[in-house]
Structure formats: structure tokens, C-alpha cells
């Protein structure tokens, strides 16, 4: 009887108070033939045994603590300051519910307000929500917001093939029941060519920078073009929305999408102090302009004043949300990623203005050092048509899965986790590896990768 | 005292945690792309620790005391779950590393799928959905696609009882379908006549929560399922209240075609102040091919003696993926730990004690508070927060006064079909003392309501802030820190 506090005597007193003889009598309204099925589950474990089993399962996996890792593609290994886990481990944060009673939830509410503020600062936008599930679902919610901004009249959604392939799939999952047509990513093409397809029936254009290939897109004057091409014939202030998907760490260094005129900025918040965790829980960053706040999905925290004039925080503009508006809500989202948003807030606070810039620069310089060295290897070359941040494309002499197997199994004394095989999402990109380098990769690790690749040639 | 916003602790030039020095030659930065300023706070590590610690102290939490929010299942979050979820082989593995280097993680995901299949009575499970609401979206999209694939293109309607969670109708709209609401009958069940009147060939399916949000078992569940199946529709089970039935009844056995589980409710993972949740979805045989991909499967097993090899697999007619990677793996580790510690017997006992505690608390207050239906409840019950002798006292006043007494209020104003609803779910992990204490407070407040109603109207009195003006906050929203 794990986690159940009652004694036998207490149980008897309670049953008596209810007026039944047995606990089973509390379930008499459950159809008898379905009651108490025999479940085929293993016997319960003690805490010690459970820990041993879980340790075993953990140990089987090859983790990035034992092994140098050069894999990114939407999830990145970064250093997480100790203070992050300290704060999110506190029971007062971890075991609280959604802050429906603001008087006893000011901790959660203020932390989310600070999160929203930092995301606005980072992205250069007016309003950020309390977060979505991850970068992919934030992108899907951006499409739905754009669709709602135009009262479902504009049905065309343009998405670049350089947006994360998983995000493009999730956008399609989310919109399959809506009359939305998603185009633009049938093939890889320059943004200029994509923009030629924008017209006054286009709800939004989705671009990513750094894009999935690690390249920095030049967004200057792009918003103007999207807005002009997608202008409403009758209402001059209505125009196609520019949605920018971004990596928050890159914004420590780079001009924020808000400065370029983006209407919605989304991104994967995992790099902001969250572990890799085999894909989740992550954090969907979502920010927009003030004029679109009523169509925004998800929770928002705002300032308020109490009966004594003291300042505090509440959930606000809740009439957009499902628990109030039901079928007419802007989304069905009910939670946010509360604890993950808190982790990102603590991360951004602990690093601060200077630290985030430093992390971004470390990523940039290390990635460029790695790219320069790999580019110099015979048989390998790095795609350098556009500037990049912490990830770049390497053209390899052989298939990437073959090369990765070699890095993992055939290099002496080390198991190197290589980059992403681009042919998995872009069949024409055979022999192209997407390599990510972060502040976690020491020079020694990078050199180890380079030496291993060089040795592969000579094999 | 209010804790300042962290920006207000900032001092120009102050630095937080230290980063390593650059150990490679620097490259040229792309000057035309660089940002000019980054207005994040400048604070030291101790500032960060004290700030967030002081904020944390302004929260109520399960770790502090009873938190009986109805339909939220605020049970104890075991501490071992946090230890296992932080093992390096789980936290430091990349979602895209080759599956042969992550067999421990895939085994865990596969096993969670298998356990949930067993507990729910389903043929297939996906653990991908990030929350209950996303599980609902998956379920409704699957039901619709199933009909479309059979050429049943006229189906566009989801039936939703009026006691349903707001996510049910919101999910339906998000899926491009129409919602028709079904009233409840005098015993708190779905009204069968009203349901019958809406049965037609446009029905995609019904979304039903069982026990429903009144905390009552749907006594006609078999008839309801039959009615929907007879018209070719499917039945979606909202698993938010599964804590009442785990190990007692398998929804799949009753004919539920698809259902989401809330691991953050039934399976003890922490709510985190509003997430991350996790909403795996179970389906009957005819929907297995529609599951959002990927699911984990045994790829290759040469013989009984060989270790199985686990891999990701895309179901043939999948509605597509729901999240960027494989869902909330870190939450699955916690839920797996919990399920391993409970086993079948522990799960059944958890549900039994959840129902025992709810009925006991109900028995201790029902002479003072009107309870919605005179029936045995399941894991929660709904009381009405108003008194004849104190006509201007409302559920909100009672909720706020509970805070003064040092406990967390129940869910209030939900379900919508009960006036001044107080929806109370104690959960199985509360002791008799803890429930007795809560009952005594509820009874004391009922007395205060007549003796000194102003005490309730003005509550709470001793919190960091008192009642906040939400109307003004929404009229003139301030949603971020304003830089000077």
C-alpha cells in the first residue's frame, strides 16, 4: 500500500460514516461484469528496487555526458546552471496547480509575468504568452491564429521548406480539419521565390532563422514585402502575417525578429536551460504584436491591483480560453509548460544580458572553428553560401548513416554522436550531415571529431 | 511585502553565473545581423536564488497541504519520480540519436504504452500527446479520419454533455467540427432521451467523461455507448477522472473507442504550476492505424532468448505527429516509476481510496452544504456554495475564506450546471486527519457565512495580495515589465 495513509481502524470509521460496509460497495454503480478486471501488470516494487531498475534503463542509453555530441536539428545540448534545477525542484513551484486562485499563486504568476517580459525582450515583440507545448505546436498555433485574424477567410498558408520538417508536419496535423491550404514547402527554394506566391488570400508566411540547415536568413525588408503583397484590398492595415521561427539562444547575439517587422515569433525554448530529455518536456515560445492579442491562444498573465491598492498578478484576457469560451475559444490549450517556462526564466535571469550574449558567441565561434576545420578536410566541404549560427551542413564523401556508425563504433576510446542525416527529411540531400556545435563542445572534442573524420578518409 | 519584479533587482554591469572562456580562435561576427541591445536583467546568482525562493513562498502547493481541486487530481507527487527523471541517461539523450543508442528510453516508452493498454482495455496507445487537451485533439482527429476513410464524409458533429470540460467543445472546433450539447438528467447522468434526439448520420461521436464532472458514475454508460455505436459513431472517453476507475473498470471493456489519460493527474506526475502535463491516448483495434506517430514497437526479435529491439513506427493511416519529437518523455519516466511501484493492486487501491476519501468528506459536510445529487460519488463531489441563511454569500467567498484557514479551495463555478459549484476531489493520498480538518473548516465557514458574512466577502485577509481586480486588469492589460 504505497502512498496511502489510512490505518485499518480509520478505514472502518470512514466506511461507517459513509454508511457502507466495504470499499467495494462504493462501486456498485459500475456494471458488475466489468468490475475489477484482472490486470496483467508486474508486481509492485519498493522504492529501492524501482530506483535500481530505472538506473539500469538509464545506463543502457548513450548519453551526452559520456559522449561528445554534435547532433542538434531542433534540440540542443547546452550548459544548464545549477540554480535552474534548484528552483524548479522546489515543491512550491513543482506541485502547484494552474494559478486559478491568484492570492495563493503569486509565485507562479509573477514568474510567468517575468517569463513573458523576457521573451518580449528577447524577440523584440509586444506580447508573449505563458508558453505552448513546444516549438512545433507553437508554430501550429501561429497558423491557427493567423487563420482567426482573417476570420477564416484567408485559407492559404505559406511555409518555407527550410522550416523544421517536424514543425511542418505538426502544422499539417493541427490544421487537417480546417479549410487551410499549406503550400510553399514542396521544394527547397529561395525566400524571394516563396514570397512571389504571397497574395491577399495568404493568411501567413512562415520562415525560420536560423533555419533548419543552420543558416541565418536575411530578414531585412522582408516583412515589408510580405505585408505589401498580402495587403487587404479594402483594409490597408490588414495584411498577411509574417511568422518567424527562431532559436532563442541565437537572439543573444542576433537582431530580434521584432526589429524586422515579424507579426508572430515562435520557437523552441528547450535551449534556455532545459535538458535534452529525449525530446520533452520542452517549451513553445510564442510572441506577437499587441494588435493581435485578442486572437492569441494560451494563457496570459497580467498586472492587477488588489482591494488595498497593492500590485499583484492574475491570469487575464481569459475570455479567449477554453474554460470560459468553450467551442469559441482561440485554442483548446488548457495548460502551458509552467515549470519549463520557469526554468527558462531562471536561466535567462542567471545568465542575464551579458551571459546570454556570451553563450551565443561561444556557440558561434565554436561552430565556425569546427566548420573551418572540417571544410579543410579532403572529401568534406561545408556549405557557406549564407552565414550560420551554431549549426551547419557538411557534404560528406559517403552516406551520413554510414559515417555516424563509424563515429559511434570505430573510433578508438570514444563514441561520438554525429550530426543529423539530412536525407531523412530532404531526400535530395544525400551525404549531407547537419552538425551542431555548442558551448558544451570543447576544442578537444571538436578536434576529436575532425581527426576522426580525417581518419575515415584514409580508411 | 511584495517581491520586486526581477528587472527591478538589476544593476548595470552586474553579472550572473560564469561561463567558460573561448578555447578556439574567434571568427568574424556578421556585424549587419547583430542586435544592439538585449534588455535582460543583470543580477547575481544569489539574487536569482533569493528572488525565486521568495516567489515560491507565495505559492500554495500539494507539498504544503490538501489541494482538493475537482477534476485536477492533486495527489501526492512521489519524490522518487523526481530522482529517476533526473538520471543522466534520461536527461542527456537526444531525441534524434540512433534508436540503438537509446534502447532504455524506448523500452520505457513501450512499457508505458503496454501498461496503459492494460489499465484502459485498449488495443493501442500513443504516449506522444503533450497534455490532456492535445490527447483530445488526437482523439477527435482520429475519429473523424476514420469516418472519412470509410467514405462517411457527411459526419461533422460531436456530441458533448453539458457537464463536460471546456476543452471538449474547444477541441471539437479546433478539429473543424460542430458541437451539439446534451443535457444531464435528474440523476446527473447523460439524458438518454435528449441523446437519442440528436442521434443521426452526422454524428462523428460523443465525448464523455466517466465519472462525469459531477463525480458521478454514468449509470447508463452501456446504453449510451450502444446508442452511439448503432448510428455508426464512436465514443471518446475523457480520461481526466480515471483516478476513480484505475484497476476497477477498464473503459475499453465498456466500448470506449478512444480515450486520453492524464499522467499528471492519475499517474502522480507534478502539475508544475500549470504544466507540463502528458496525455497519452488509448484506442480500440479499429483506430490503431490512426494513432499519431510515431509509436514505439518491437522491431525485431530473433528468438525468445534474444533481447527485443525497440523502434519508432508510423501507423499506416496516422493523423500525423502532434509534437516536435516524441512527447513529454521526462513525464513518462515519472509515470513509469509510479506504475512500477503500484502494480495492479496498488492502482486498484489508489482508485478505491480516492473514492473512499471523496465519499467520506461528502458525508462530513452534506448536512451543511447542499450536494448536487444524493448518490454515492466517485473520486469527487460537487457541493453548492450558497446558504439560504446568507443569501449574498457566494461560492467565490467560500473559496477565498478557505485560503484564510490555510487550505486550498476546491474548483469553483465548474461544472456549469450546478449553481455556485464547489467541486471537491480530496484524492487517495490525503489522510483521515487531513480530510477531517478540511471538513471542519468547511463547517466553520458555513457558520461564519451566517454570523459574519463580511468576513467571507473580504477574504482572503492574510495572503501576500488580497482579491485582485481582474476586470480592470483585462480592460487595460499590462502583460510585461515596462522598461524605464
Interface residues (C-beta under 8 A of the other chain):
Chain A: X1 X2 X3 X4 X5 X6 X10 X11 X13 X14 X15 X17 X18 X19 X20 X23 X24 X26 X27 X28 X29 X30 X31 X34 X35 X36 X37 X38 X39 X40 X41 X42 X43 X44 X45 X46 X47 X50 X51 X53 X54 X55 X56 X57 X58 X59 X60 X61 X62 X63 X64 X65 X69 X71 X73 X74 X75 X77 X79 X81 X83 X85 X86 X87 X89 X90 X91 X92 X93 X94 X95 X96 X97 X98 X99 X100 X101 X102 X103 X104 X105 X106 X107 X108 X110 X111 X112 X113 X114 X116 X117 X118 X120 X121 X122 X126 X127 X128 X130 X131 X133 X134 X135 X136 X137 X144 X164 X166 X167 X169 X170 X172 X173 X174 X176 X177 X178 X179 X216 X218 X251 X252 X253 X254 X255 X256 X259 X268 X275 X276 X277 X278 X279 X280 X281 X282 X293 X299 X300 X301 X302 X303 X304 X305 X306 X307 X308 X310 X311 X312 X313 X314 X316 X317 X318 X319 X321 X322 X323 X324 X325 X326 X327 X328 X329 X331 X332 X333 X334 X335 X336 X337 X338 X339 X340 X342 X346 X348 X349 X350 X351 X352 X353 X354 X355 X356 X357 X358 X359 X361 X362 X364 X365 X366 X368 X369 X372 X387 X404 X408 X417 X420 X439 X442 X443 X446
Chain B: X2 X3 X5 X6 X7 X10 X14 X15 X16 X17 X19 X20 X22 X23 X24 X25 X26 X27 X29 X30 X33 X34 X35 X36 X38 X39 X40 X41 X42 X43 X45 X48 X49 X51 X52 X53 X55 X56 X57 X58 X59 X60 X61 X62 X63 X64 X67 X69 X72 X74 X75 X76 X77 X78 X80 X82 X83 X84 X86 X87 X88 X89 X90 X91 X92 X93 X94 X95 X96 X97 X98 X101 X102 X103 X104 X105 X107 X108 X115 X118 X119 X121 X130 X131 X132 X133 X134 X136 X137 X141 X144 X145 X165 X166 X167 X169 X170 X171 X172 X173 X174 X175 X176 X177 X179 X217 X219 X221 X222 X245 X247 X248 X249 X250 X253 X254 X268 X270 X271 X272 X273 X274 X275 X276 X277 X278 X292 X319 X320 X321 X322 X323 X324 X325 X326 X327 X328 X329 X330 X331 X333 X336 X337 X339 X340 X341 X342 X343 X344 X345 X346 X347 X348 X349 X350 X352 X353 X355 X356 X357 X359 X360 X362 X363 X364 X375 X376 X399 X400 X403 X408 X409 X411 X414 X428 X429 X430 X431 X432 X458 X460 X463 X464 X465 X466 X467 X468 X469 X470 X472 X473 X474 X477 X478 X479 X480 X481
